[in-house]
Amino acid sequence: MWLINMNIRTLVGLMQLAVCVVIVLHIRLYTKSLDLSDALQTSPTPAKIINTAIIESSPKRAPIIFKCTRKYKVAFTFDDGPHPTYTPLVVKTLNLHRVNAGFFLLGTSIQSFLSARNNLSVHQYERPRIGYLLLQDYSLIEELFAQHDIYLHGWLHEKINEMRLQTVVDNISTQLIEIGLLKGFKPVYRAPWGIGTAPGTVNGKAILSQILNQIGLIPAHWTIDSKDYLMQIDEYNLTNNILKMICRTKGGLILMHDNRPTTANFLDGIIRSIKASGHSIVHPSEISRQWNNETLINKTRRFTEFLRHRVETIQSSPAKLQAHRLFRPVEISLPTGQRQNNILQSIDANVRYKGTIKVLPNINDFELN
């Protein structure tokens, strides 16, 4: 009897020990899985990238391969830069892979970039001070994008359908004066969020289309939204999204943002994965051939020179400057008897204005000597 009780106690003890061991193992495995999942979710995010050393020393992963039924051509375009830290890293990666890209620069970002690089204090204005912009040295911008194209993204990153028409023209024309004579500049404009420049909204009667045509700019959009602006996106999901979209859209223009650490950190892997999946990375003008229209490029350049000369003439004379306190390089002109406030409070892409909108001076009336 004593032996039986002892065996029962021993058996119960062994069972309790086994249960404890199983519980401990489950806890360790669960904790490890949490660590791994947390690492996958948080390590690539902007919050974890604190300086360029971390970005440049990030380990290179094997390329992700996603095969389509066919091989397609894609081109990289970047919005919202230049950023003093991340844009040089993006450009460095592109150059290492010998990839030519297009950069839609933001006016305020350019001034912040020059300020950071030159250790200057630059004030940000809702309406840019044109006279100040003409005094800037933009050689740093030209050097940075020497192997790439420069395009317009506007002065402020705001929704143009919430602006008055003249403010829209100010944002576009002033940035044209700012960078329209730089090496590598092409007269292409993509609005923030693509408002008014999407393929379905571009036609001769759309308000923004009328304005861009008269300033000498080509409206641009994108084909593949990389979604690199999502805060918690990791390298695998970002790359996988791009590869799937390439198959779905049959190639085209990839939208990315060079002012984000996510883009700077993952671009190398994205390029390697696109190539490993059999696709070609080409110049943006090979996707959108009208972007390389030499006739329009030369005409817009001469028009920009004319606008800059107008500004410089007024800036050089205190009397003229006083007389033109509200001077704008390009202004909206409306038919007689109509007031600007009565036509549209916004430039909504889906609204068609039945009247004639004209900007002055107008590139279509501008005579090339």
Phi, psi and omega in degrees: 000317180296321180294322180296315179298320181295318179296322179295315179297320179295317180296317178298319179297318178295321179295318178298319179297318180297317178300317179299317180297317179298317180298315180298315179298318178298318180297316181295316178296319180295317179296318179297319179295324177295318180298317181294314182294323179293322179295319180295327184275329189252332187296324181272356187285158180305327183297331182271344180267109188251343177202174185291332181298319179295319181295313185288335182263003180298135182294143179275127179269160176297142182298146175274132182247124177226106187275137171260175174288338178224168176259139186234166176257136177227159177221146180268134170230144184233136179250160164081354179277187004273144174258136186298335181258309191277325181298315176301326178290320177298313180297319179300316179296316179300315181295322179297325180268002182055047179252126176268132183230174176240138183240117175272101188275146178257135184303313181292328178292324178299314181293322177294321178298311180296323179297314181293320182287330181259004182055045180248163174255110183249126178282142177262127182244144174296318174249116187298144175276103190296320180301322179293319183296327181291341181272351183287150174262114185259017181297329178297322179293316179298317180295319182298317185257030186301330183256014186223172179264149178246130179233175181264141173232003181097170181280310180249148175271075179229162182286117184290343177282001174250007179256157168287157185302316182295326178294323176299313180297319177301314183296325182276310186292324180293321177289329174298317177296324183294311189235005185292346179254005181287152175296136179089358180284137174235139185284067181237136183232129172239121182288151173307135184063008179071018183293121177085354180243007175290149184308321182288348183250358182264112173201172187298337183263344179295141187300311181296322178300319178299315182295312182297319179299324183276347175262346178093034183239149178261127177288140183228151175227211176216167177253319186239114176272110184291335184065032178289353179276352178289129189295323187258016182284140178256175186296318182297310183293322178297311181295316181298321178299316180296315182297319178293321180292327177299317178294318185291319184265356183062043178086187178130202184271126178267129177266122173223178184226118185274007176259017183237135179297329178303314181295314181299324184282325189258353187299320180301313180294325179295315180298314181296323181290321178297316180292319180294334178277001173096004183268163179253138175255118187240176176290143180306325181291346175281337175274313179243090189294335180292343179292343182250030180287103185297324179298313180291322179302313181292320181293317179293325178296316178295322177297320178296318177300320179296316179296317179297320179296320177301314181295313182298324179297316180287321181294331184280348182241114179303323180294315178293324180295320178293322181286339181241051182298330179256026183297135173233136180300322180227131183233152175284134176240128183245159178302152180302136177089356178247139179259147182300322183293342184270346183274301180205136173277345180219175182248038186310132187296334185269358182264135177250129178264125186286337181276191181256126174254127180228141175253145179233131355290161187241129183297331180288340176261359187275124183270126176275126179275000000 
